[in-house]
Amino acid sequence: MRDKCRDPDHALAWVREIARNEAHRLFARRSMTHELPTEHLPEESGRQGEDAVLDRIDVHRALERLSPVDRLLVRLRYEGDLTHAAAAAALGLSVANVKVRLHRLRPKLQKTLQAP
């Protein structure tokens, strides 16, 4: 597989791209297997449903303001339910770096979501 790296001087970037793509693939597969059957979903009134949609739009906009790596990290950790170690491995980061990034991202996202 190493022979497919076009530029040996940028091998680390190539490996990180492979890890990122693999993380996306794992996240997509995991998301598909954790869907709840619709018969188990609670009934929602029209207004509650609208509020939920608006909340999801707000979260999506807040995530879009993050760097691609931070956005993927948040999605892997919280949507994909990966451990710190698994998210770190998928992104080619240390576990300590993942923990620090998430610690800094949570208040940033909270502030963005609370802004009018």
C-alpha positions as CSV (number, residue, x, y, z in Angstrom):
1,M,0.0,0.0,0.0
2,R,2.9,2.4,0.6
3,D,3.7,2.3,-3.1
4,K,0.4,4.2,-3.7
5,C,1.8,7.3,-1.8
6,R,2.6,9.6,-4.7
7,D,4.8,12.0,-2.7
8,P,7.0,10.3,0.0
9,D,7.9,13.7,1.4
10,H,4.2,14.1,2.4
11,A,3.6,10.5,3.7
12,L,2.2,11.7,7.0
13,A,-0.5,13.8,5.3
14,W,-1.3,10.7,3.1
15,V,-1.7,8.5,6.2
16,R,-3.8,11.1,8.0
17,E,-6.1,11.3,4.9
18,I,-6.5,7.5,5.0
19,A,-7.3,7.7,8.7
20,R,-9.8,10.5,8.1
21,N,-11.5,8.6,5.3
22,E,-11.6,5.4,7.4
23,A,-13.1,7.4,10.3
24,H,-15.8,8.8,8.0
25,R,-16.6,5.2,6.8
26,L,-16.8,3.9,10.3
27,F,-18.9,6.7,11.5
28,A,-21.3,6.2,8.6
29,R,-21.6,2.5,9.2
30,R,-22.1,3.0,13.0
31,S,-24.7,5.7,12.4
32,M,-26.7,3.3,10.2
33,T,-26.7,0.5,12.8
34,H,-27.8,2.7,15.7
35,E,-31.1,3.9,14.2
36,L,-34.1,3.5,16.4
37,P,-37.2,1.8,14.9
38,T,-39.9,4.4,14.4
39,E,-42.4,2.5,16.4
40,H,-40.3,3.3,19.5
41,L,-40.1,7.0,18.9
42,P,-42.1,9.3,21.2
43,E,-45.0,11.2,19.8
44,E,-44.2,14.9,19.3
45,S,-46.5,17.8,19.0
46,G,-46.0,20.1,16.0
47,R,-44.3,22.8,18.0
48,Q,-41.9,20.4,19.8
49,G,-41.0,18.9,16.4
50,E,-40.3,22.4,15.0
51,D,-38.1,23.3,18.0
52,A,-36.1,20.0,17.5
53,V,-35.5,20.9,13.8
54,L,-34.4,24.4,14.7
55,D,-32.1,23.0,17.4
56,R,-30.5,20.6,14.9
57,I,-30.1,23.5,12.4
58,D,-28.4,25.6,15.1
59,V,-26.1,22.7,16.0
60,H,-25.2,22.1,12.3
61,R,-24.4,25.8,11.9
62,A,-22.2,25.8,15.0
63,L,-20.3,22.8,13.8
64,E,-19.8,24.4,10.4
65,R,-17.8,27.2,12.1
66,L,-15.3,24.7,13.3
67,S,-12.2,23.5,11.4
68,P,-12.8,20.3,9.4
69,V,-10.6,18.3,11.9
70,D,-12.4,19.7,14.9
71,R,-15.8,19.1,13.3
72,L,-14.9,15.5,12.5
73,L,-13.6,15.0,16.0
74,V,-16.8,16.2,17.6
75,R,-18.9,14.0,15.3
76,L,-16.7,11.0,15.9
77,R,-16.8,11.4,19.7
78,Y,-20.4,12.4,20.2
79,E,-22.4,11.3,17.2
80,G,-20.3,8.2,16.5
81,D,-19.8,7.5,20.2
82,L,-16.1,6.7,19.7
83,T,-13.8,6.6,22.7
84,H,-11.1,9.3,23.0
85,A,-8.6,6.6,22.0
86,A,-10.5,5.5,18.9
87,A,-11.1,9.1,17.8
88,A,-7.4,9.9,18.3
89,A,-6.4,6.8,16.3
90,A,-8.8,7.7,13.5
91,L,-7.5,11.2,13.2
92,G,-3.8,10.5,13.8
93,L,-3.8,12.5,17.0
94,S,-2.7,11.7,20.5
95,V,-5.4,10.9,23.1
96,A,-4.2,13.9,25.2
97,N,-4.6,16.2,22.1
98,V,-8.1,14.9,21.5
99,K,-9.1,15.5,25.2
100,V,-7.7,19.0,25.1
101,R,-9.4,19.9,21.8
102,L,-12.7,18.6,23.0
103,H,-12.3,20.5,26.3
104,R,-11.7,23.7,24.4
105,L,-14.5,23.0,21.8
106,R,-17.3,22.4,24.2
107,P,-17.4,26.0,25.6
108,K,-16.9,27.4,22.2
109,L,-19.9,25.4,20.8
110,Q,-22.0,26.3,23.9
111,K,-21.2,30.0,23.4
112,T,-22.1,29.8,19.7
113,L,-25.4,28.0,20.5
114,Q,-26.4,30.5,23.1
115,A,-25.7,33.6,20.9
116,P,-28.9,35.3,19.6
